[in-house]
């Protein structure tokens, strides 16, 4: 039976501001608690309390906020802000502590996080009203000059985390108030570690404001046990103000970050590696010792001398991801040790840590010949005698990528292997070998095969097939091509599918199939189309098959349909304002018409009043009760009167005007406002006009949601409100 998990995954404790470190095959979790509780896990699901990570007198009378830990050169550095009074750096030789202060107050607000780039430079980031700040670090305890990164939630922004994929820096960050149900996670990207971050088009990437498991935020990201998948780790807020732990798959491609969630139904448990040593993967690595011997001390296997060669008994596919943990022990200065990637003892590649040149070298050995393929200088201050994690990704096309302590150290094309064995060697030096694992896949492949849960709006690049993948997450699908997705159906019921995109020509079309049964035809002419299907529980296969012309597919989503009356007319009249939004109907509604008789009283200079369309995830600002700060806290559209214009606006916890036209509002007059939303297009009519005042299509359409009314710095009398679905 397939193992599953369901969020929240950990409830026995307070998991506020969770940060997870992976070290030597073990996960360590730290959270905001008086003495920084530390937990450990082998699989990201079952957590064992290790105890307090700091002594009780470390921060007397204060609570250390959002602790994060970085491993470097044999030491663990913790960054935390005691009750928001600047930041301190602490150090330990053990991931579970005890950590002790090694710095004075290095200042800056809260939620400090560290990112180490491929060139070995350290960067520090923290929270602020203006958005996320950052700086280059002079040392692990010395931050440099502050820079605004550009990542912002238009108010207090916190909980940043940075990772790098294929040269792009991806940031997740949280806001605005941790007590609000609208606490959420956004994503942004940049080509520079500190500057120019741009929002993801479909922010927030994690949010849930209604029902159970709300107030989702303050995340970190960690590689899964299989070495090829990653998980975002975040908390939810409970009514008693404790916070529970949640995880979901996280994917990257081009400029975009995709979270497959937030989930609240059972999901496949994080996969383990195909082989590992010590045991923990699907199978245990078996070793053949060709030279020397070894002995185990505290989870590290040390060679008995300075001549050592060990290689796996098993052979693996040439497309793989492997992890090695290695210590370059004592020995001669001209000695070396490293990692073996080979078909046999007679033909192999090796990754050599060379002390004399302070570098990592990629060598080829075969047919009596030794050839240096590539050499890459290690960062200044690199300590060979410390434990270091080396991750190797070898693609089918022969491109090898080598990461040392999560930094890209070597990348080289043309590495052709028929099969592969992995191992360690030492010549003239002693070696320590830690956790070792291999999976016969790479991260890109794993992303394309990810199982997509119900309720997730996903970028179509994360699918299998031969089609063009674009930097913005969309795909170009031509006739004869197909995109294939694995989707997870939670319960037997009716589901609604949405596809957003556009056609490249008049005859463009694609057929949608579920388990090879026809769901419908997508033409892209409406920008957004929806389909219904009755499905049973389990994993299903969704195919989008190009059957004519060219289509750009931008987003796909599927949700559970809600049963109930399709047409509603509410008992009225009602008064709305001054800062208020009210929603009606069902969140699964997509195409409908709202007809309202309304009398706006625009008292403020920036007053807006009118109707809402496709609203989901509503909340309020501040601690969750501030209607002024939270007037834009929802995902959806508004069709509103201002003092001088009729305006259609897109909201996603911010506001962006899609279209407007001059309109002089007569005080005290009741207007009939009719708004039709079909696919990606919104048409607006005033009074009995047969010609729309505004017709606008959203190129990044919100797919579904409730209708409603709202007033911003205004009052609104609603005499009549009808919904036709």
C-alpha positions as CSV (number, residue, x, y, z in Angstrom):
1,X,0.0,0.0,0.0
2,X,1.3,3.4,-0.9
3,X,2.3,5.5,2.1
4,X,0.5,8.9,2.4
5,X,0.5,11.9,4.6
6,X,-2.1,14.6,5.3
7,X,-1.5,18.2,6.4
8,X,-0.9,19.3,9.1
9,X,1.7,16.5,9.5
10,X,2.9,17.5,13.0
11,X,0.6,18.6,15.8
12,X,2.4,17.5,18.9
13,X,4.3,20.8,19.5
14,X,4.5,24.4,18.3
15,X,6.0,24.5,14.9
16,X,6.0,28.3,14.3
17,X,8.3,29.6,11.5
18,X,9.6,26.1,10.6
19,X,13.1,25.7,9.2
20,X,14.4,22.4,8.0
21,X,18.1,21.5,7.5
22,X,19.3,18.4,5.8
23,X,22.6,17.1,7.0
24,X,24.3,13.7,6.3
25,X,21.0,12.1,5.4
26,X,19.0,13.4,8.4
27,X,16.5,16.3,8.6
28,X,16.6,18.8,11.5
29,X,13.7,21.1,12.2
30,X,13.9,24.3,14.2
31,X,11.0,26.5,15.3
32,X,10.1,29.6,17.3
33,X,9.9,28.4,20.8
34,X,11.5,29.8,24.1
35,X,14.6,27.5,23.8
36,X,14.4,26.6,20.1
37,X,13.0,23.1,19.9
38,X,15.0,20.8,17.6
39,X,13.4,17.8,16.0
40,X,15.0,15.2,13.7
41,X,13.5,12.9,11.0
42,X,14.6,10.5,8.3
43,X,11.6,11.0,6.0
44,X,10.1,14.5,6.7
45,X,7.0,13.0,8.2
46,X,8.0,11.3,11.5
47,X,9.7,13.8,13.8
48,X,11.6,13.0,17.0
49,X,12.2,15.7,19.6
50,X,15.9,16.1,20.1
51,X,15.5,18.7,22.8
52,X,16.3,22.4,23.3
53,X,18.9,23.7,20.9
54,X,20.0,26.6,23.2
55,X,20.7,26.9,26.9
56,X,17.9,28.5,28.9
57,X,20.0,31.6,29.8
58,X,20.9,32.4,26.1
59,X,18.2,35.0,25.7
60,X,16.7,35.7,29.2
61,X,13.1,36.8,29.0
62,X,13.0,36.7,25.2
63,X,11.8,34.3,22.6
64,X,14.2,33.7,19.7
65,X,12.2,34.2,16.5
66,X,12.5,32.2,13.3
67,X,15.8,30.3,13.9
68,X,17.6,29.1,10.8
69,X,20.7,27.0,10.6
70,X,23.5,26.9,8.0
71,X,26.2,24.3,7.9
72,X,29.6,25.3,6.7
73,X,33.1,23.8,7.1
74,X,32.2,21.5,10.0
75,X,30.2,24.1,12.0
76,X,26.5,24.9,12.3
77,X,25.6,28.6,12.4
78,X,22.2,29.7,13.7
79,X,20.6,33.0,13.0
80,X,17.7,34.2,15.2
81,X,16.0,37.4,16.4
82,X,15.2,37.3,20.1
83,X,11.7,38.8,20.4
84,X,12.5,41.0,17.4
85,X,15.5,42.8,18.9
86,X,17.9,42.5,16.0
87,X,19.8,39.3,15.2
88,X,22.4,37.1,16.8
89,X,24.6,34.4,15.4
90,X,25.1,31.2,17.3
91,X,27.4,28.3,16.7
92,X,27.5,24.6,17.4
93,X,29.4,21.5,16.2
94,X,26.2,19.5,16.4
95,X,23.0,20.2,14.4
96,X,20.9,19.6,17.6
97,X,23.0,22.0,19.6
98,X,23.7,23.3,22.1
99,X,24.3,26.6,20.1
100,X,26.2,29.4,21.7
101,X,26.3,33.1,20.8
102,X,29.4,34.1,18.8
103,X,28.3,37.6,17.8
104,X,26.9,40.7,19.3
105,X,23.6,42.0,17.9
106,X,24.1,42.3,14.1
107,X,20.8,44.3,13.9
108,X,18.1,44.2,11.3
109,X,14.4,43.4,11.9
110,X,13.4,39.8,12.1
111,X,13.4,36.5,10.1
112,X,17.0,36.5,9.0
113,X,17.9,33.9,6.4
114,X,21.3,33.0,4.7
115,X,21.9,32.0,1.1
116,X,25.3,30.8,-0.1
117,X,25.9,31.3,-3.8
118,X,27.8,29.1,-6.2
119,X,30.9,31.3,-5.9
120,X,30.9,30.9,-2.1
121,X,29.6,34.4,-1.3
122,X,27.2,34.6,1.6
123,X,24.0,36.7,1.6
124,X,21.8,37.7,4.5
125,X,18.1,38.6,4.1
126,X,15.5,40.0,6.6
127,X,12.0,41.4,6.9
128,X,10.7,45.0,6.6
129,X,7.8,47.3,5.9
130,X,9.2,48.1,2.5
131,X,9.7,44.4,1.5
132,X,12.6,42.0,1.9
133,X,16.0,43.5,2.5
134,X,19.3,41.8,1.8
135,X,23.1,42.3,1.9
136,X,26.3,40.5,1.1
137,X,28.1,39.2,4.2
138,X,31.7,39.8,5.0
139,X,31.8,36.7,7.2
140,X,29.1,34.5,8.9
141,X,28.8,37.2,11.6
142,X,29.2,40.4,9.6
143,X,26.4,41.7,7.3
144,X,27.2,44.3,4.7
145,X,25.3,47.3,3.2
146,X,21.5,46.8,3.0
147,X,19.7,46.6,-0.4
148,X,16.0,46.4,-1.1
149,X,15.5,43.2,-3.1
150,X,12.2,44.2,-4.8
151,X,10.3,41.4,-3.2
152,X,7.3,42.9,-1.3
153,X,3.8,42.3,-0.2
154,X,2.9,46.0,-0.2
155,X,3.3,46.2,3.5
156,X,5.1,44.2,6.2
157,X,6.9,41.3,4.4
158,X,8.8,38.6,6.2
159,X,10.0,34.9,6.2
160,X,12.2,35.0,3.1
161,X,13.9,31.9,1.7
162,X,16.2,31.8,-1.3
163,X,17.3,29.0,-3.6
164,X,18.9,28.8,-7.0
165,X,17.9,26.7,-10.0
166,X,19.6,26.9,-13.4
167,X,21.0,30.4,-12.8
168,X,17.7,31.9,-11.5
169,X,17.3,33.0,-7.9
170,X,13.9,32.1,-6.5
171,X,12.6,33.7,-3.3
172,X,9.6,32.7,-1.2
173,X,8.3,35.3,1.3
174,X,5.4,35.8,3.6
175,X,3.0,38.5,4.9
176,X,1.5,40.5,6.2
177,X,0.4,39.6,9.8
178,X,1.0,36.2,11.2
179,X,-2.4,36.3,13.1
180,X,-4.4,36.9,9.9
181,X,-6.1,34.0,8.1
182,X,-4.7,35.8,5.0
183,X,-1.1,35.1,6.0
184,X,0.3,33.7,2.8
185,X,3.4,32.9,0.7
186,X,4.4,34.7,-2.5
187,X,7.1,33.8,-5.0
188,X,9.6,36.0,-6.9
189,X,12.6,35.5,-9.1
190,X,15.7,37.4,-10.2
191,X,19.0,36.9,-12.1
192,X,20.8,38.6,-9.2
193,X,20.9,37.4,-5.6
194,X,20.1,40.8,-4.1
195,X,18.3,43.0,-6.7
196,X,15.5,43.0,-9.2
197,X,13.1,40.4,-7.8
198,X,9.9,40.2,-9.8
199,X,6.6,38.7,-8.6
200,X,5.3,35.4,-9.9
201,X,2.3,36.2,-12.1
202,X,-0.1,34.0,-10.0
203,X,0.8,35.1,-6.5
204,X,0.1,34.0,-3.8
205,X,1.5,30.6,-4.3
206,X,0.3,29.3,-0.9
207,X,-2.9,30.6,0.7
208,X,-6.0,29.2,2.4
209,X,-8.3,31.5,4.4
210,X,-11.6,29.6,5.0
211,X,-12.4,26.5,7.0
212,X,-9.6,24.6,8.7
213,X,-5.9,24.9,8.2
214,X,-5.7,28.6,7.6
215,X,-3.0,31.3,8.1
216,X,-0.3,29.5,6.0
217,X,3.1,31.0,5.9
218,X,6.8,31.4,6.9
219,X,8.4,28.7,4.8
220,X,11.7,27.0,4.1
221,X,12.5,24.6,1.3
222,X,14.4,21.3,1.6
223,X,15.4,18.4,-0.7
224,X,13.4,15.3,-0.3
225,X,14.8,11.8,0.7
226,X,14.8,10.7,-3.0
227,X,17.4,13.4,-3.9
228,X,15.3,14.6,-6.9
229,X,12.2,16.2,-5.3
230,X,11.9,19.3,-3.0
231,X,9.4,20.2,-0.3
232,X,8.2,23.6,1.0
233,X,7.7,23.5,4.7
234,X,5.4,26.0,6.4
235,X,3.1,26.5,9.3
236,X,-0.7,27.0,9.8
237,X,-2.2,29.1,12.6
238,X,-4.7,27.5,15.1
239,X,-7.4,29.2,17.1
240,X,-5.2,28.8,20.3
241,X,-2.3,30.5,18.4
242,X,-0.2,27.4,18.2
243,X,1.1,26.5,14.8
244,X,1.3,23.1,13.1
245,X,3.6,21.8,10.5
246,X,2.7,21.3,6.8
247,X,4.7,20.2,3.7
248,X,4.0,20.1,0.0
249,X,5.9,19.4,-3.2
250,X,7.8,22.5,-4.7
251,X,8.9,22.7,-8.3
252,X,10.9,25.1,-10.4
253,X,11.2,25.7,-14.2
254,X,12.4,28.9,-15.9
255,X,11.2,31.9,-13.9
256,X,8.5,30.2,-12.0
257,X,8.0,28.5,-8.6
258,X,5.2,26.0,-8.4
259,X,3.8,24.6,-5.1
260,X,1.6,21.5,-5.5
261,X,-0.8,22.7,-2.8
262,X,-1.7,23.8,-0.2
263,X,-3.1,20.3,0.3
264,X,-5.5,19.1,2.9
265,X,-6.2,15.7,1.5
266,X,-4.0,12.6,1.7
267,X,-0.9,12.9,-0.5
268,X,1.9,10.5,-1.5
269,X,4.6,10.4,1.1
270,X,8.0,11.8,0.1
271,X,9.7,9.2,-1.9
272,X,13.0,7.7,-0.7
273,X,16.1,7.1,-2.8
274,X,16.5,3.9,-4.8
275,X,19.6,2.8,-2.9
276,X,21.3,4.2,0.2
277,X,23.9,3.4,2.9
278,X,23.2,3.2,5.7
279,X,19.8,1.6,4.9
280,X,16.9,4.0,4.4
281,X,16.2,3.8,0.6
282,X,14.2,1.2,-1.2
283,X,17.3,-0.9,-1.3
284,X,20.6,-0.9,0.7
285,X,23.8,-0.1,-1.2
286,X,26.2,-3.1,-1.2
287,X,29.9,-2.3,-1.3
288,X,32.9,-4.0,-2.7
289,X,36.2,-2.9,-1.0
290,X,39.0,-3.2,-3.5
291,X,41.7,-1.6,-1.4
292,X,42.1,-1.0,2.3
293,X,39.5,-1.3,5.0
294,X,37.2,0.9,7.1
295,X,35.6,1.3,10.5
296,X,32.5,3.3,11.7
297,X,32.6,6.2,14.2
298,X,29.5,8.3,14.8
299,X,27.8,7.6,11.4
300,X,31.0,8.1,9.4
301,X,33.0,5.2,7.9
302,X,36.7,6.0,8.0
303,X,39.4,4.3,6.0
304,X,42.0,2.4,8.0
305,X,44.8,3.8,6.0
306,X,45.7,6.2,3.2
307,X,45.1,3.7,0.3
308,X,41.4,3.0,-0.1
309,X,39.0,2.1,-2.9
310,X,35.4,1.1,-2.5
311,X,32.7,0.8,-5.1
312,X,29.1,-0.3,-5.2
313,X,28.2,-3.9,-6.1
314,X,25.1,-2.6,-7.9
315,X,25.2,-1.1,-11.4
316,X,22.9,1.9,-12.1
317,X,21.5,3.6,-15.1
318,X,23.7,6.3,-16.6
319,X,21.0,8.9,-15.8
320,X,21.0,9.3,-12.0
321,X,21.3,11.6,-9.0
322,X,23.7,10.6,-6.2
323,X,24.7,12.1,-2.8
324,X,28.0,11.6,-1.1
325,X,29.2,12.9,2.2
326,X,32.9,13.0,2.5
327,X,35.8,14.0,4.8
328,X,39.3,14.5,3.5
329,X,41.3,13.3,6.4
330,X,45.0,13.5,7.3
331,X,47.7,12.6,5.0
332,X,50.4,14.0,2.6
333,X,49.9,17.3,0.9
334,X,50.1,15.8,-2.5
335,X,47.6,13.1,-1.6
336,X,44.0,13.1,-2.7
337,X,40.7,11.6,-2.1
338,X,37.3,11.7,-3.7
339,X,34.4,10.1,-5.4
340,X,34.1,7.4,-8.1
341,X,31.6,7.3,-10.9
342,X,32.3,4.4,-13.1
343,X,31.3,1.5,-15.2
344,X,34.1,-0.7,-13.8
345,X,37.4,-0.5,-12.1
346,X,39.0,-0.2,-15.6
347,X,36.8,2.7,-16.8
348,X,35.5,5.4,-14.5
349,X,35.3,9.1,-13.8
350,X,36.5,10.5,-10.4
351,X,35.8,13.7,-8.6
352,X,39.1,14.6,-6.8
353,X,39.5,17.0,-3.9
354,X,43.0,18.4,-4.6
355,X,44.6,20.2,-1.7
356,X,47.6,21.5,-3.6
357,X,45.4,23.4,-6.1
358,X,42.5,24.0,-3.6
359,X,40.2,22.6,-6.2
360,X,37.8,19.9,-7.3
361,X,38.9,18.0,-10.4
362,X,37.0,15.8,-12.7
363,X,39.2,13.0,-14.1
364,X,38.6,10.2,-16.6
365,X,40.5,6.9,-16.2
366,X,40.3,4.2,-18.8
367,X,42.4,2.0,-21.0
368,X,45.5,2.9,-19.0
369,X,45.0,6.6,-19.5
370,X,44.2,9.3,-17.0
371,X,42.8,12.6,-18.3
372,X,41.9,15.8,-16.4
373,X,38.5,16.8,-17.8
374,X,37.8,19.9,-15.7
375,X,39.1,21.7,-12.7
376,X,37.2,24.1,-10.5
377,X,38.6,26.2,-7.6
378,X,36.9,25.7,-4.3
379,X,35.8,28.8,-2.2
380,X,38.4,30.5,-0.1
381,X,38.4,29.1,3.4
382,X,37.2,25.7,2.3
383,X,38.2,23.2,4.9
384,X,39.0,19.8,3.4
385,X,39.0,18.0,6.8
386,X,35.4,18.9,7.4
387,X,32.4,16.9,6.3
388,X,31.0,18.1,2.9
389,X,28.0,17.0,0.9
390,X,28.5,16.3,-2.8
391,X,25.5,15.8,-5.0
392,X,26.0,14.6,-8.6
393,X,23.4,14.8,-11.3
394,X,24.2,12.9,-14.5
395,X,21.8,13.4,-17.4
396,X,21.0,11.0,-20.3
397,X,22.6,13.5,-22.7
398,X,25.9,13.3,-20.8
399,X,25.7,16.6,-18.9
400,X,27.1,16.2,-15.4
401,X,26.4,18.7,-12.6
402,X,28.3,18.5,-9.3
403,X,27.1,20.4,-6.3
404,X,29.3,20.8,-3.2
405,X,27.3,21.9,-0.1
406,X,24.4,22.9,-2.4
407,X,26.7,25.1,-4.6
408,X,27.1,24.3,-8.2
409,X,30.9,23.5,-8.4
410,X,31.3,21.7,-11.8
411,X,29.2,21.4,-14.9
412,X,30.5,19.5,-17.9
413,X,28.9,18.0,-21.0
414,X,30.0,14.9,-22.9
415,X,30.2,12.5,-19.9
416,X,29.1,9.3,-21.5
417,X,28.4,6.2,-19.3
418,X,26.8,3.0,-20.4
419,X,26.1,2.2,-16.7
420,X,27.4,3.5,-13.4
421,X,28.8,2.3,-10.1
422,X,29.5,4.8,-7.3
423,X,32.1,4.8,-4.6
424,X,35.0,6.5,-2.8
425,X,38.8,6.4,-3.0
426,X,41.8,7.8,-1.2
427,X,45.5,8.0,-2.3
428,X,48.0,9.2,0.2
429,X,45.3,10.5,2.6
430,X,42.7,9.0,4.8
431,X,39.0,9.5,4.0
432,X,35.7,9.6,5.9
433,X,32.5,8.4,4.1
434,X,29.1,9.4,5.4
435,X,25.5,8.9,4.1
436,X,25.5,7.8,0.5
437,X,22.5,7.4,-1.8
438,X,21.5,7.2,-5.4
439,X,18.2,7.5,-7.4
440,X,18.0,6.5,-11.0
441,X,16.4,9.8,-12.1
442,X,17.1,13.6,-12.1
443,X,15.1,16.5,-10.7
444,X,13.7,17.7,-14.0
445,X,12.3,14.2,-14.8
446,X,10.8,14.0,-11.3
447,X,9.1,17.4,-11.7
448,X,7.6,16.3,-15.0
449,X,6.2,13.1,-13.3
450,X,4.9,14.9,-10.1
451,X,1.5,13.9,-9.0
452,X,-0.8,17.0,-9.0
453,X,-3.4,17.3,-6.2
454,X,-6.9,18.5,-6.5
455,X,-7.3,22.3,-6.1
456,X,-3.8,23.1,-7.5
457,X,-3.6,25.6,-10.3
458,X,-0.5,24.4,-12.1
459,X,1.9,25.5,-14.8
460,X,1.8,23.1,-17.8
461,X,5.6,22.9,-18.1
462,X,5.4,20.3,-15.3
463,X,4.2,17.4,-17.5
464,X,5.7,14.7,-19.7
465,X,6.0,15.1,-23.5
466,X,7.9,16.6,-26.4
467,X,6.7,20.2,-26.6
468,X,8.3,23.7,-26.1
469,X,8.5,24.8,-22.5
470,X,8.6,28.5,-21.9
471,X,10.3,30.5,-19.1
472,X,7.0,31.8,-17.8
473,X,5.7,28.2,-17.2
474,X,3.5,28.0,-20.3
475,X,3.9,25.5,-23.1
476,X,3.6,25.7,-26.9
477,X,1.6,22.7,-28.1
478,X,1.6,21.8,-31.8
479,X,-0.5,19.3,-33.7
480,X,0.6,15.8,-32.9
481,X,2.2,16.7,-29.6
482,X,0.8,15.8,-26.2
483,X,1.3,16.9,-22.6
484,X,0.7,14.3,-20.0
485,X,0.0,14.9,-16.3
486,X,-0.7,12.6,-13.3
487,X,-3.5,14.0,-11.2
488,X,-4.7,12.8,-7.8
489,X,-8.5,12.6,-7.3
490,X,-9.4,12.7,-3.6
491,X,-13.0,11.5,-3.6
492,X,-15.5,10.0,-6.1
493,X,-17.5,13.0,-7.3
494,X,-17.9,15.6,-10.1
495,X,-14.8,17.7,-10.9
496,X,-14.4,20.8,-12.9
497,X,-11.3,21.3,-15.1
498,X,-10.0,24.7,-16.3
499,X,-7.5,25.3,-19.1
500,X,-6.1,28.9,-19.7
501,X,-4.3,29.7,-22.9
502,X,-4.5,31.3,-26.3
503,X,-4.5,30.1,-29.9
504,X,-1.8,30.8,-32.4
505,X,-4.1,30.5,-35.4
506,X,-7.8,29.9,-36.3
507,X,-7.6,26.2,-36.6
508,X,-5.7,25.6,-33.3
509,X,-7.3,23.0,-31.0
510,X,-6.3,20.4,-28.5
511,X,-8.2,17.4,-27.2
512,X,-8.4,16.8,-23.4
513,X,-8.5,13.2,-22.3
514,X,-8.7,11.6,-18.8
515,X,-7.6,8.0,-18.8
516,X,-8.0,8.2,-22.6
517,X,-11.6,9.2,-22.4
518,X,-12.5,12.5,-24.0
519,X,-13.1,15.4,-21.7
520,X,-13.5,18.2,-24.2
521,X,-11.8,20.4,-26.8
522,X,-9.7,23.5,-26.1
523,X,-9.4,26.1,-28.8
524,X,-7.9,29.0,-26.8
525,X,-10.3,31.5,-28.3
526,X,-12.0,32.4,-25.0
527,X,-8.7,32.5,-23.1
528,X,-10.2,30.1,-20.5
529,X,-12.4,27.0,-20.9
530,X,-13.9,24.6,-18.4
531,X,-15.0,21.0,-18.5
532,X,-16.8,18.6,-16.1
533,X,-16.2,15.0,-15.4
534,X,-17.3,12.4,-12.8
535,X,-14.2,10.7,-11.5
536,X,-13.4,8.1,-8.9
537,X,-10.7,8.2,-6.3
538,X,-7.1,7.6,-7.3
539,X,-4.4,8.7,-9.7
540,X,-5.6,9.5,-13.1
541,X,-3.8,10.5,-16.4
542,X,-4.8,13.9,-18.0
543,X,-3.6,14.4,-21.5
544,X,-3.7,17.6,-23.6
545,X,-3.3,16.5,-27.2
546,X,-2.6,19.0,-30.0
547,X,-4.9,18.2,-32.9
548,X,-4.6,21.4,-35.0
549,X,-2.4,24.5,-35.3
550,X,-0.5,25.9,-32.3
551,X,-1.7,26.6,-28.8
552,X,-0.1,28.3,-25.8
553,X,-1.3,26.6,-22.7
554,X,-0.7,28.9,-19.6
555,X,-2.4,27.2,-16.7
556,X,-4.4,24.1,-15.8
557,X,-6.6,23.5,-12.7
558,X,-9.1,21.0,-11.4
559,X,-11.4,21.4,-8.4
560,X,-14.3,19.6,-6.8
561,X,-17.7,20.9,-8.0
562,X,-20.1,22.1,-5.4
563,X,-23.7,20.9,-5.5
564,X,-26.5,23.4,-5.0
565,X,-28.8,25.9,-6.7
566,X,-27.3,27.3,-9.8
567,X,-29.4,30.5,-9.9
568,X,-29.8,32.7,-6.9
569,X,-31.5,36.0,-6.1
570,X,-30.7,37.3,-2.6
571,X,-33.1,38.9,-0.2
572,X,-32.4,42.7,-0.3
573,X,-31.9,45.6,0.2
574,X,-28.5,45.8,1.9
575,X,-26.0,48.4,3.0
576,X,-22.3,47.9,2.4
577,X,-19.3,50.0,3.5
578,X,-17.2,51.9,4.2
579,X,-14.5,49.3,3.7
580,X,-16.4,46.0,3.2
581,X,-16.7,43.1,0.9
582,X,-19.4,40.5,0.9
583,X,-19.4,37.4,-1.2
584,X,-22.3,35.0,-2.1
585,X,-22.8,31.7,-4.0
586,X,-20.2,29.0,-4.4
587,X,-16.5,29.2,-4.9
588,X,-16.6,26.6,-7.8
589,X,-18.7,28.9,-10.0
590,X,-16.8,30.2,-13.1
591,X,-19.0,31.6,-15.9
592,X,-21.9,33.7,-14.7
593,X,-23.7,37.0,-14.9
594,X,-24.3,39.4,-12.0
595,X,-27.0,42.0,-12.3
596,X,-27.2,44.5,-9.4
597,X,-29.2,47.7,-8.8
598,X,-26.8,49.8,-6.7
599,X,-26.5,53.3,-5.4
600,X,-22.8,54.2,-4.7
601,X,-21.9,57.0,-2.3
602,X,-18.3,57.7,-3.0
603,X,-17.2,59.7,0.1
604,X,-13.4,59.3,-0.3
605,X,-11.2,60.6,-3.0
606,X,-10.2,57.1,-4.0
607,X,-13.6,55.6,-3.4
608,X,-14.7,52.5,-5.3
609,X,-18.0,50.6,-5.1
610,X,-19.5,47.9,-7.2
611,X,-19.7,44.1,-7.7
612,X,-17.1,41.3,-7.3
613,X,-16.5,38.3,-9.6
614,X,-14.7,35.0,-9.1
615,X,-13.7,35.7,-5.5
616,X,-11.7,33.2,-3.4
617,X,-9.5,33.4,-0.3
618,X,-11.0,36.5,1.3
619,X,-9.6,37.9,4.5
620,X,-9.0,41.1,6.4
621,X,-5.8,43.0,7.2
622,X,-3.7,43.4,10.3
623,X,-4.4,40.7,12.8
624,X,-7.4,39.7,10.7
625,X,-9.9,42.4,11.6
626,X,-8.7,45.5,9.8
627,X,-11.0,46.1,6.8
628,X,-9.1,49.1,5.6
629,X,-5.8,47.3,5.3
630,X,-7.6,44.3,4.0
631,X,-9.9,45.8,1.4
632,X,-7.8,44.2,-1.4
633,X,-7.3,40.9,0.5
634,X,-8.9,38.5,-1.9
635,X,-8.3,36.8,-5.2
636,X,-10.8,37.9,-7.9
637,X,-12.1,40.8,-9.9
638,X,-14.1,44.0,-9.1
639,X,-16.3,46.0,-11.4
640,X,-16.6,49.4,-9.8
641,X,-17.7,53.0,-10.0
642,X,-15.2,55.7,-9.0
643,X,-16.0,59.4,-9.1
644,X,-14.8,59.7,-12.7
645,X,-14.6,56.2,-14.2
646,X,-16.0,52.8,-14.5
647,X,-13.2,50.3,-13.7
648,X,-12.4,46.6,-14.0
649,X,-9.7,45.6,-11.6
650,X,-7.8,42.3,-10.9
651,X,-7.1,41.6,-7.3
652,X,-4.7,39.1,-5.8
653,X,-4.1,40.6,-2.4
654,X,-3.2,43.7,-4.4
655,X,-4.9,45.5,-7.3
656,X,-4.2,46.0,-11.0
657,X,-6.6,47.9,-13.3
658,X,-7.4,45.8,-16.4
659,X,-9.6,48.4,-18.1
660,X,-11.5,51.7,-17.5
661,X,-13.5,54.3,-19.2
662,X,-14.8,57.8,-18.2
663,X,-18.0,57.7,-16.4
664,X,-19.6,60.6,-14.4
665,X,-21.5,59.3,-11.5
666,X,-24.6,61.2,-10.5
667,X,-25.0,61.4,-6.7
668,X,-28.1,59.8,-5.2
669,X,-28.9,57.8,-8.4
670,X,-29.5,54.1,-8.5
671,X,-27.6,52.3,-11.4
672,X,-28.2,48.9,-12.8
673,X,-24.8,47.3,-13.2
674,X,-24.5,44.1,-15.2
675,X,-21.2,42.2,-15.3
676,X,-20.8,39.0,-17.4
677,X,-17.7,36.8,-17.0
678,X,-17.2,34.2,-19.7
679,X,-13.8,32.4,-20.0
680,X,-11.2,35.1,-19.6
681,X,-13.5,37.9,-20.8
682,X,-15.4,40.4,-18.6
683,X,-18.2,42.5,-20.2
684,X,-19.8,45.4,-18.3
685,X,-23.2,47.0,-19.0
686,X,-24.7,50.0,-17.2
687,X,-28.5,50.5,-17.0
688,X,-30.4,49.0,-20.0
689,X,-27.6,49.4,-22.5
690,X,-27.3,46.6,-25.0
691,X,-23.7,47.7,-25.8
692,X,-21.1,46.9,-23.2
693,X,-19.3,49.9,-21.6
694,X,-16.2,47.7,-21.1
695,X,-15.0,44.5,-22.6
696,X,-11.7,43.2,-21.4
697,X,-9.9,39.8,-21.4
698,X,-7.4,39.0,-18.6
699,X,-4.3,37.4,-20.1
700,X,-3.7,35.6,-16.7
701,X,-7.3,34.7,-15.9
702,X,-8.6,33.9,-12.4
703,X,-10.5,30.7,-13.1
704,X,-13.4,30.5,-10.6
705,X,-14.9,32.0,-7.5
706,X,-17.9,33.7,-5.8
707,X,-19.7,36.8,-6.9
708,X,-20.2,39.6,-4.4
709,X,-20.3,43.3,-3.7
710,X,-17.8,45.7,-2.2
711,X,-17.1,49.3,-1.1
712,X,-13.8,51.0,-0.6
713,X,-13.8,54.3,1.3
714,X,-17.5,54.5,0.2
715,X,-21.0,53.4,1.0
716,X,-23.1,51.2,-1.2
717,X,-26.8,50.6,-1.2
718,X,-27.7,47.4,-2.9
719,X,-31.4,47.3,-4.0
720,X,-31.2,44.2,-6.1
721,X,-28.6,41.5,-6.7
722,X,-29.1,38.6,-9.1
723,X,-26.8,35.8,-10.1
724,X,-27.3,33.7,-13.3
725,X,-24.8,30.8,-13.6
